[in-house]
Amino acid sequence: MTSFEHQTDFDAPAGLLILRGNGEIVEAPRFFRRALHFSQRDEPPSIFHLFDPDDPTYLQLHRIFCHPYGAIEYHLRVRGLFGSRHGFRYWPVDAPSGHADDASAFFLVDDSALLQSHGWDLRRLRTEILKDVQDSLSSYFKNRLATLQLLAETLRDAPEIAAESAPRISTAVTELKSALNRVITGIEDIETPGEYQDSPVRLVDLSSVIDTWGTEQADVHCILDDVHPSTMIRASSVERIVLPVVENALDAAPSGTTVDVTIAEIEEGFVHFEIHDRGHGMNERVRQRAPDPFFTTRTGQLGLGLAHAKKALRDAGGEWKIHSHPDEGTRVTLLLPSTTASEVFG
């Protein structure tokens, strides 16, 4: 029976590794022996055997770290394990008295808990990144599908504009197909879609479309207030401004509540949207920063929805106001330019 088998079996986080001149292990901490399965080896291994990848589990030098004061620290990892991670760091020390003159000693520290913690952090980070990507893709495809739905609603109620609407529907489908292809294969389509084709939609068609934007948590209820059948609004305004604001309201809405959207036509060529949720509301600091890129109070979100909407709103020549107080919900008022069928189609 070797000397390392006589050692006290307590789980100390550090200990001495003592080797003879030929590499034979004279003494080793319990955590080291357990991680490298000494009890399952036929004979006391030498340190050289433990670096043999053909005899798992085995050691692998991970890195060498030189401290500012000159000490050199070596980091090892244990390979060939299933479902767990082990690692050690060590540095040479003087061999204790009583050992052979050719004996070498190293102070060995168990870094397994640290490695596992890093592994958990990395897995959590990957999960958060995947969630962010999922949210971004979901929002992108939902926007594109909303455009298709709006175009289809317009074509259904006004078949006389089929010649103008059909090419736009075809372009929107091509864009969606191209986006799906990039997600699945990472390869651009040979035939890439052309520039974004904006298209007008009638306000009277928006109610049935916006009502479908609800989630399992909260519904959306859209009301039309004094809207003329011929008044239209650009699809990009609905897709890039109204939809992100409604999605933000849905995120804030308590379970079982409804986000109310009211659409009213006002004079001087503008449409008035009011989006009201019954969430916790925002204090003044959060309200002022809500449209800023990457600002969010929710985990797993990128904080880009309202930032993109703000830029699109500026490009469209519209305005918005955000009214919110803690425990009173949030009300967003949008003013967007409108148009008519005669202006669009002559």
MITI-933613 format. One record per residue (C-alpha): x, y, z. Coordinates in steps of 0.5 Angstrom, whole numbers, plus 500, padded with zeros to 3 digits. Example, Ala and Ser with C-alpha at 12.3 -4.5 7.8 and 13.67 -1.06 7.14 Angstrom:
<finus>
<finu x="525" y="491" z="516"/>
<finu x="527" y="498" z="514"/>
</finus>
This chain:
<finus>
<finu x="500" y="500" z="500"/>
<finu x="503" y="507" z="498"/>
<finu x="504" y="513" z="502"/>
<finu x="499" y="517" z="499"/>
<finu x="493" y="511" z="501"/>
<finu x="495" y="513" z="509"/>
<finu x="493" y="520" z="508"/>
<finu x="487" y="523" z="512"/>
<finu x="481" y="523" z="508"/>
<finu x="479" y="530" z="509"/>
<finu x="477" y="535" z="504"/>
<finu x="482" y="540" z="504"/>
<finu x="482" y="545" z="499"/>
<finu x="489" y="545" z="498"/>
<finu x="495" y="540" z="500"/>
<finu x="502" y="538" z="498"/>
<finu x="504" y="534" z="492"/>
<finu x="510" y="530" z="493"/>
<finu x="514" y="526" z="487"/>
<finu x="520" y="522" z="487"/>
<finu x="525" y="523" z="482"/>
<finu x="522" y="518" z="477"/>
<finu x="516" y="522" z="477"/>
<finu x="512" y="517" z="482"/>
<finu x="507" y="520" z="486"/>
<finu x="509" y="519" z="494"/>
<finu x="504" y="524" z="497"/>
<finu x="497" y="527" z="494"/>
<finu x="491" y="531" z="496"/>
<finu x="485" y="527" z="497"/>
<finu x="481" y="532" z="492"/>
<finu x="487" y="530" z="487"/>
<finu x="487" y="523" z="488"/>
<finu x="479" y="523" z="487"/>
<finu x="479" y="527" z="481"/>
<finu x="484" y="523" z="477"/>
<finu x="481" y="516" z="480"/>
<finu x="487" y="513" z="483"/>
<finu x="483" y="508" z="486"/>
<finu x="481" y="505" z="480"/>
<finu x="488" y="505" z="477"/>
<finu x="492" y="498" z="477"/>
<finu x="498" y="501" z="480"/>
<finu x="501" y="508" z="483"/>
<finu x="501" y="512" z="477"/>
<finu x="507" y="517" z="476"/>
<finu x="506" y="524" z="474"/>
<finu x="508" y="522" z="467"/>
<finu x="502" y="517" z="466"/>
<finu x="497" y="522" z="469"/>
<finu x="499" y="527" z="463"/>
<finu x="497" y="521" z="458"/>
<finu x="491" y="522" z="454"/>
<finu x="490" y="515" z="452"/>
<finu x="489" y="514" z="459"/>
<finu x="483" y="518" z="462"/>
<finu x="482" y="521" z="466"/>
<finu x="488" y="525" z="465"/>
<finu x="492" y="532" z="466"/>
<finu x="492" y="538" z="461"/>
<finu x="496" y="544" z="462"/>
<finu x="492" y="550" z="461"/>
<finu x="496" y="556" z="462"/>
<finu x="502" y="559" z="466"/>
<finu x="501" y="565" z="470"/>
<finu x="507" y="570" z="472"/>
<finu x="505" y="574" z="478"/>
<finu x="508" y="581" z="479"/>
<finu x="512" y="579" z="484"/>
<finu x="516" y="574" z="480"/>
<finu x="512" y="567" z="483"/>
<finu x="510" y="563" z="477"/>
<finu x="503" y="559" z="478"/>
<finu x="501" y="553" z="473"/>
<finu x="494" y="551" z="472"/>
<finu x="492" y="544" z="470"/>
<finu x="485" y="542" z="468"/>
<finu x="482" y="534" z="468"/>
<finu x="480" y="532" z="462"/>
<finu x="476" y="525" z="460"/>
<finu x="471" y="527" z="465"/>
<finu x="463" y="526" z="464"/>
<finu x="459" y="532" z="467"/>
<finu x="463" y="535" z="471"/>
<finu x="470" y="539" z="471"/>
<finu x="476" y="539" z="475"/>
<finu x="482" y="544" z="475"/>
<finu x="488" y="545" z="480"/>
<finu x="493" y="550" z="480"/>
<finu x="500" y="549" z="483"/>
<finu x="507" y="552" z="484"/>
<finu x="514" y="549" z="487"/>
<finu x="516" y="549" z="494"/>
<finu x="521" y="546" z="498"/>
<finu x="520" y="538" z="500"/>
<finu x="519" y="537" z="507"/>
<finu x="524" y="534" z="511"/>
<finu x="524" y="526" z="511"/>
<finu x="524" y="525" z="504"/>
<finu x="529" y="523" z="499"/>
<finu x="534" y="528" z="496"/>
<finu x="531" y="528" z="489"/>
<finu x="524" y="529" z="491"/>
<finu x="520" y="535" z="489"/>
<finu x="514" y="538" z="492"/>
<finu x="509" y="542" z="489"/>
<finu x="503" y="546" z="493"/>
<finu x="497" y="544" z="490"/>
<finu x="490" y="548" z="490"/>
<finu x="483" y="545" z="488"/>
<finu x="480" y="550" z="483"/>
<finu x="474" y="545" z="481"/>
<finu x="469" y="550" z="485"/>
<finu x="471" y="556" z="481"/>
<finu x="471" y="552" z="474"/>
<finu x="464" y="550" z="475"/>
<finu x="462" y="557" z="477"/>
<finu x="465" y="560" z="471"/>
<finu x="462" y="554" z="467"/>
<finu x="455" y="556" z="470"/>
<finu x="456" y="563" z="469"/>
<finu x="458" y="562" z="461"/>
<finu x="452" y="557" z="461"/>
<finu x="447" y="563" z="464"/>
<finu x="451" y="568" z="459"/>
<finu x="449" y="563" z="453"/>
<finu x="442" y="563" z="455"/>
<finu x="441" y="570" z="456"/>
<finu x="444" y="571" z="449"/>
<finu x="440" y="566" z="446"/>
<finu x="434" y="569" z="449"/>
<finu x="436" y="576" z="447"/>
<finu x="437" y="573" z="440"/>
<finu x="430" y="570" z="440"/>
<finu x="427" y="576" z="442"/>
<finu x="430" y="580" z="437"/>
<finu x="428" y="575" z="431"/>
<finu x="421" y="574" z="434"/>
<finu x="420" y="582" z="434"/>
<finu x="423" y="582" z="427"/>
<finu x="419" y="576" z="424"/>
<finu x="413" y="579" z="427"/>
<finu x="414" y="586" z="424"/>
<finu x="414" y="583" z="417"/>
<finu x="408" y="578" z="418"/>
<finu x="404" y="585" z="421"/>
<finu x="406" y="588" z="414"/>
<finu x="404" y="582" z="410"/>
<finu x="397" y="582" z="414"/>
<finu x="396" y="589" z="413"/>
<finu x="397" y="589" z="405"/>
<finu x="392" y="582" z="405"/>
<finu x="387" y="586" z="409"/>
<finu x="388" y="592" z="404"/>
<finu x="387" y="588" z="398"/>
<finu x="381" y="584" z="401"/>
<finu x="377" y="590" z="402"/>
<finu x="380" y="594" z="396"/>
<finu x="381" y="589" z="390"/>
<finu x="381" y="595" z="385"/>
<finu x="388" y="596" z="388"/>
<finu x="391" y="589" z="387"/>
<finu x="395" y="591" z="381"/>
<finu x="399" y="596" z="386"/>
<finu x="399" y="591" z="392"/>
<finu x="400" y="585" z="389"/>
<finu x="408" y="587" z="388"/>
<finu x="409" y="589" z="395"/>
<finu x="406" y="583" z="398"/>
<finu x="411" y="579" z="393"/>
<finu x="417" y="583" z="396"/>
<finu x="415" y="582" z="403"/>
<finu x="414" y="575" z="402"/>
<finu x="421" y="575" z="399"/>
<finu x="424" y="579" z="404"/>
<finu x="421" y="574" z="410"/>
<finu x="424" y="568" z="406"/>
<finu x="431" y="571" z="405"/>
<finu x="431" y="573" z="413"/>
<finu x="429" y="565" z="414"/>
<finu x="434" y="563" z="410"/>
<finu x="439" y="567" z="413"/>
<finu x="437" y="565" z="420"/>
<finu x="437" y="557" z="418"/>
<finu x="443" y="557" z="413"/>
<finu x="447" y="563" z="415"/>
<finu x="448" y="564" z="407"/>
<finu x="445" y="570" z="403"/>
<finu x="440" y="569" z="398"/>
<finu x="442" y="569" z="391"/>
<finu x="437" y="573" z="389"/>
<finu x="436" y="578" z="395"/>
<finu x="430" y="582" z="396"/>
<finu x="430" y="590" z="393"/>
<finu x="430" y="596" z="397"/>
<finu x="424" y="596" z="403"/>
<finu x="418" y="597" z="399"/>
<finu x="413" y="602" z="403"/>
<finu x="406" y="601" z="402"/>
<finu x="400" y="605" z="405"/>
<finu x="394" y="601" z="409"/>
<finu x="387" y="604" z="411"/>
<finu x="386" y="606" z="418"/>
<finu x="379" y="602" z="418"/>
<finu x="383" y="595" z="417"/>
<finu x="388" y="597" z="423"/>
<finu x="383" y="595" z="428"/>
<finu x="382" y="587" z="426"/>
<finu x="390" y="587" z="425"/>
<finu x="392" y="590" z="432"/>
<finu x="387" y="586" z="436"/>
<finu x="391" y="580" z="434"/>
<finu x="398" y="583" z="437"/>
<finu x="396" y="580" z="444"/>
<finu x="400" y="575" z="448"/>
<finu x="398" y="570" z="453"/>
<finu x="399" y="575" z="458"/>
<finu x="395" y="581" z="456"/>
<finu x="390" y="582" z="450"/>
<finu x="390" y="588" z="445"/>
<finu x="384" y="592" z="444"/>
<finu x="383" y="597" z="438"/>
<finu x="378" y="602" z="437"/>
<finu x="377" y="607" z="431"/>
<finu x="374" y="614" z="433"/>
<finu x="372" y="618" z="427"/>
<finu x="376" y="615" z="422"/>
<finu x="375" y="616" z="414"/>
<finu x="375" y="610" z="410"/>
<finu x="379" y="613" z="405"/>
<finu x="385" y="615" z="410"/>
<finu x="391" y="611" z="410"/>
<finu x="398" y="611" z="413"/>
<finu x="404" y="608" z="411"/>
<finu x="406" y="601" z="413"/>
<finu x="413" y="602" z="415"/>
<finu x="409" y="607" z="421"/>
<finu x="405" y="601" z="423"/>
<finu x="411" y="596" z="423"/>
<finu x="416" y="600" z="426"/>
<finu x="413" y="605" z="430"/>
<finu x="406" y="603" z="433"/>
<finu x="408" y="595" z="433"/>
<finu x="414" y="596" z="438"/>
<finu x="410" y="601" z="442"/>
<finu x="405" y="596" z="443"/>
<finu x="410" y="591" z="444"/>
<finu x="413" y="595" z="450"/>
<finu x="406" y="596" z="453"/>
<finu x="404" y="589" z="453"/>
<finu x="411" y="587" z="456"/>
<finu x="409" y="592" z="462"/>
<finu x="402" y="590" z="462"/>
<finu x="400" y="585" z="468"/>
<finu x="397" y="578" z="467"/>
<finu x="390" y="578" z="465"/>
<finu x="389" y="586" z="463"/>
<finu x="388" y="589" z="456"/>
<finu x="392" y="594" z="452"/>
<finu x="388" y="599" z="449"/>
<finu x="389" y="602" z="443"/>
<finu x="385" y="608" z="440"/>
<finu x="386" y="611" z="433"/>
<finu x="383" y="617" z="431"/>
<finu x="384" y="622" z="425"/>
<finu x="385" y="629" z="426"/>
<finu x="385" y="635" z="421"/>
<finu x="392" y="637" z="418"/>
<finu x="394" y="630" z="415"/>
<finu x="395" y="627" z="422"/>
<finu x="393" y="620" z="425"/>
<finu x="393" y="620" z="433"/>
<finu x="394" y="613" z="436"/>
<finu x="394" y="613" z="444"/>
<finu x="397" y="606" z="447"/>
<finu x="395" y="605" z="454"/>
<finu x="397" y="600" z="459"/>
<finu x="396" y="598" z="466"/>
<finu x="402" y="596" z="468"/>
<finu x="407" y="599" z="474"/>
<finu x="408" y="605" z="470"/>
<finu x="415" y="609" z="470"/>
<finu x="418" y="614" z="475"/>
<finu x="421" y="621" z="471"/>
<finu x="428" y="618" z="471"/>
<finu x="426" y="611" z="467"/>
<finu x="421" y="615" z="463"/>
<finu x="426" y="620" z="460"/>
<finu x="431" y="614" z="459"/>
<finu x="426" y="609" z="456"/>
<finu x="427" y="611" z="449"/>
<finu x="435" y="611" z="450"/>
<finu x="438" y="605" z="446"/>
<finu x="440" y="599" z="450"/>
<finu x="436" y="602" z="456"/>
<finu x="431" y="597" z="459"/>
<finu x="429" y="595" z="466"/>
<finu x="427" y="588" z="464"/>
<finu x="432" y="582" z="464"/>
<finu x="433" y="578" z="457"/>
<finu x="431" y="585" z="453"/>
<finu x="436" y="589" z="449"/>
<finu x="432" y="595" z="450"/>
<finu x="432" y="597" z="443"/>
<finu x="425" y="597" z="441"/>
<finu x="423" y="604" z="443"/>
<finu x="430" y="607" z="441"/>
<finu x="428" y="604" z="434"/>
<finu x="421" y="607" z="434"/>
<finu x="424" y="614" z="436"/>
<finu x="428" y="614" z="430"/>
<finu x="423" y="611" z="425"/>
<finu x="418" y="617" z="428"/>
<finu x="423" y="622" z="427"/>
<finu x="424" y="620" z="420"/>
<finu x="417" y="619" z="419"/>
<finu x="416" y="626" z="421"/>
<finu x="411" y="624" z="427"/>
<finu x="411" y="626" z="434"/>
<finu x="410" y="622" z="441"/>
<finu x="409" y="624" z="448"/>
<finu x="410" y="619" z="454"/>
<finu x="405" y="620" z="460"/>
<finu x="407" y="615" z="466"/>
<finu x="407" y="615" z="473"/>
<finu x="409" y="609" z="478"/>
<finu x="403" y="605" z="479"/>
<finu x="398" y="609" z="474"/>
<finu x="400" y="605" z="468"/>
<finu x="403" y="608" z="462"/>
<finu x="400" y="612" z="456"/>
<finu x="404" y="613" z="449"/>
<finu x="401" y="618" z="444"/>
<finu x="403" y="618" z="437"/>
<finu x="402" y="623" z="432"/>
<finu x="403" y="620" z="425"/>
<finu x="402" y="623" z="418"/>
<finu x="397" y="620" z="414"/>
<finu x="395" y="620" z="407"/>
<finu x="389" y="618" z="402"/>
<finu x="388" y="613" z="396"/>
<finu x="388" y="619" z="391"/>
<finu x="394" y="621" z="394"/>
<finu x="398" y="615" z="393"/>
<finu x="395" y="612" z="387"/>
<finu x="393" y="618" z="383"/>
</finus>
